[in-house]
Amino acid sequence: MLIDIQNLYKIYNEGQESEVRALDGVSLQIDRGEFVAIVGASGSGKSTMMNVLGCLDVPTRGRYNLNGTDVTSLKDKDLARIRNREIGFIFQGYNLLQDLNALDNVILPLIYRGTSIFEREELAMAALARVGMDGRAHHRPSQMSGGQQQRVAIARAIATHPPIIMADEPTGALDSKTGRHVLSILQQLYREGTTILLITHDDGIAATAPRVVRLSDGKIISDAHQEVDWL
Amino acid sequence: MNLMQAFKMAFKSIASKKMRSFLTMLGIIIGVASVVIMVSVVQGMNKLSLQYLEAQGENKIQVYAYQYYGSSGNISDLLYEYCLGMQDLVLGVTPQVEVWQDITIKYGAKTFNTQNWDDWSKRLTIKLGSDQFGVCNNYTLGGGRELSFLDVEKTNQVCVLGGGAKEILFDFVDPVGETIFINSQPFLVVGWYEATGLEGMSDMDNVVLLPYTFNRTLNNNQDINDYVVKARSATDTTLAIARLKAFLGGFITPGENGYYNVYSNNDWSNQVQEQSLMQSLVLGAIAGISLLVGGIGIMNIMLVTVTERTREIGIRKAIGAERKSIIVQFLIEAAVICGIGGLIGILLGCMGALIAGKFLLQGMILWPSSVITVGAFTFSVVLGVLFGLYPAIKASSLQPVDALRAE
């Protein structure tokens, strides 16, 4: 079991009138090499789910085992290590550093990983080539289209070859054609054995995932496997 | 993440916001520049004093004794005799009188008045002394001879020129054997002293020395109150001062029937050095306050920067930056800003010191000491680290998700 959460809660302003239960006793298991779409309306808790699963946020209560390790008891240093080596993030707003060009953005996780200076550029260029952005390595984010920026962000996510990719509405800001391109890159990664977590509110995109988990009001309301055309 | 990379990132971040980085540095620049200038000026001033003292030679004792009008006995003559009597301790003794009357000095077509203050560097002074004047004041004879015992005894109309006076009157011609006219009386130049070469201190060089027996005719026969005694060694200086004080104390009760003072320039130079340290410390502390204000400016800007870059911090954390990396990044940025500010400040300080030297210290070339320069630079970098610490810790302690949510 790669991801195993039991009775997970994320509660804001607990005990007050304004209490919000973003995650309300969620349990979920995801195996290595799965492609899971987490679907829900806005406010359903799906983004909170990804933040907690990606160690970007801490749950209020509950157990979270990642790859057999109890994540809730880890210190900042180990969490940083997990975010760096185990998980690659793709955000709706790309979240590239505007002052750095594409190559430097992709190199950044390699720097934090401690990869030697001689390998970094090569690895980053390889990652850029995988998403077809090696020709734009020295462009800044502001000189690229949204689709191109998202591809650079994917390159950054896969630069350290993490076993898990978490994508939060990766196509949300893109037109449908570029969106399909981005999805096809994720599908390719899945075929190569990467575990993919895709967070979306779009049923059309959810329909492309072999497993769909639906959230509503912080609770899982359905969890189903389905046939997809691209496999 | 290694340090090289951190420095590179810091430079990039600073370069991308040039104006703000410069304004941040301004406090440090002004602080460091003022430290460098102030301390340089103090050190320059004291260097001038020490050079002046050095030119006068060590173990020089100045004796001043004055009796109120109507007191019994002539302390002036007695003092001179007593000084001459200390043969075991002294190399020379001379009365030392500067003539303050307006006297005309003429050579060829050139005429000078001793009370002409229009051009300090060209003002000539008439001094009266004995045959030991040169020894007592550390002059080196450049040509001809000193005054002799006979010149003094017979009130011969002869003179010895200081290096500056020689140049003013004779340019570079050998003056020995020439005649100058002092208040229309002919005086034979018998010798001249080498110039001391002190910048901006002309009073030792622009001197015409006459036998002290001219006190009668040129100085209204006023009492001679000042003597210079040149002791053989530092120990002898201390001994001679003790003896002179005891001797003078036997005649004069200060404030009652006169005054006296005996001091050596050995004491004086110690005093100057002590004073120099004190002044440097006080002025350095004042300038240090402006550095502190500059440091608070750094902290302020770094806090703004942290707020502005919260999202960037979130992104960095999301892709694997540890708290430590974020702290180091912000600390290095603060230190680099302060370091660059410090360098610019030192540069401006050096320029300011040169300008201050030119206008305040008679064209002296002031170079800030390396201790001050290195110290000011180190201090500014340390300031950067100290005042960058709080913003850096604040930046690093954010949860990645909270940081990412910031706009």
Chai-1 contact restraints between the chains, C-beta under 6 A:
chainA,res_idxA,chainB,res_idxB,connection_type,confidence,min_distance_angstrom,max_distance_angstrom,comment,restraint_id
A,N51,B,V401,contact,1.0,0.0,6.0,A-B,restraint_1
A,L56,B,A318,contact,1.0,0.0,6.0,A-B,restraint_2
A,L56,B,P400,contact,1.0,0.0,6.0,A-B,restraint_3
A,L56,B,V401,contact,1.0,0.0,6.0,A-B,restraint_4
A,D57,B,V401,contact,1.0,0.0,6.0,A-B,restraint_5
A,D76,B,R323,contact,1.0,0.0,6.0,A-B,restraint_6
A,K77,B,E322,contact,1.0,0.0,6.0,A-B,restraint_7
A,A80,B,G320,contact,1.0,0.0,6.0,A-B,restraint_8
A,A80,B,E322,contact,1.0,0.0,6.0,A-B,restraint_9
A,R83,B,G320,contact,1.0,0.0,6.0,A-B,restraint_10
A,N84,B,G320,contact,1.0,0.0,6.0,A-B,restraint_11
A,F89,B,A318,contact,1.0,0.0,6.0,A-B,restraint_12
A,N95,B,I315,contact,1.0,0.0,6.0,A-B,restraint_13
A,L97,B,E312,contact,1.0,0.0,6.0,A-B,restraint_14
A,D99,B,S16,contact,1.0,0.0,6.0,A-B,restraint_15
A,L108,B,I319,contact,1.0,0.0,6.0,A-B,restraint_16
A,P109,B,I319,contact,1.0,0.0,6.0,A-B,restraint_17
A,P109,B,G320,contact,1.0,0.0,6.0,A-B,restraint_18
A,I111,B,M1,contact,1.0,0.0,6.0,A-B,restraint_19
A,I111,B,Q5,contact,1.0,0.0,6.0,A-B,restraint_20
A,Y112,B,M1,contact,1.0,0.0,6.0,A-B,restraint_21
A,Y112,B,G320,contact,1.0,0.0,6.0,A-B,restraint_22
A,Y112,B,A321,contact,1.0,0.0,6.0,A-B,restraint_23
